[in-house]
Amino acid sequence: MSRADKLFVSMCNEILDNGFSSEGQTVRAKWEDGTPAHTIKTFGVVNRYNLQEEFPALTLRPTAIKTAVDEMLWIWQRKSNNIKDLNGHIWDEWADENGSIGKAYGYQMGVKYKFAQGEMDQVDNVIWQLKNTPYSRRIMTNIYNFSDLSEMGLEPCAYSMTFNVTGDKLNAILNQRSQDVLAANNWNVVQYSVLVHMLAQVTGLKPGELVHVISDAHIYDRHVPVIRELINRPQYPAPKFKLNPEIKDFYDFTTADIIIEDYQKNPQILNIPIAI
């Protein structure tokens, strides 16, 4: 059975059984009808995914893998902050009339800095270091730029990646300040697993481990019944994942280069309410 399913079920049970409820507290998020969106949360979740063992897509329900990866490439490859450059619509609530989400996500990835090897942005610096100084302990990105927070449509949730090479394997830690477990957990896991696969391929490495660290992992009040039903569904083996081996430049990848096989999964959950 999929280890990703087992980790997800364990995390959800921990939140539901031992989590802290925000009922009675003042919360920022609201439902579409204006009702405060309360949560049950756990602080400091750490989930580890061995990408050599499986591709960690949930089978409890389908994850739209290519749509998730398109969003990752929008940030990491296209370095865009405009939803017009994105195929999905999940960012529509946070965009202005021109489609911009301000100085957030892809905008931060495109900012150039002076590194020892020259002026480049954070993504190009990661790729350069993985090729030239793979055993450095300084290979990381961070898009939580305090000086630009007031000009962001949404402060970054998944804000930092730290890369570390052991032998010939590329490992990474994804740091996330906050996560809506039902709506986004496996979405983010899939995105950054694919990113590790892509970066490994173009730098002559093998994908290793993705460690997902979530400061505030929460389940919204209106999601609790859905989560309870979801985590009791049958579990299946993880799908098989492959990348087009011909791609040697990170900027040449598209979602068409992703091959997913034998993805057995339960039915999708439709019309999940999203707190904003």
TADA-V900386 format. One record per helix or strand of 2 or more residues. SS is the DSSP state (helix for helix, strand for strand). FROM is the first residue (numbers start at 1). LEN is the number of residues. If there is no record, write none. Layout:
BEGIN
{{SS;FROM;LEN} {SS;FROM;LEN}}
END
This chain:
BEGIN
{{helix;3;16} {strand;20;2} {strand;39;12} {helix;65;12} {helix;83;3} {helix;92;3} {helix;106;5} {strand;112;4} {strand;118;4} {helix;122;11} {strand;139;4} {helix;146;6} {strand;158;9} {strand;169;12} {helix;181;22} {strand;206;15} {helix;221;10} {strand;240;4} {helix;250;3} {helix;255;3} {strand;258;4}}
END
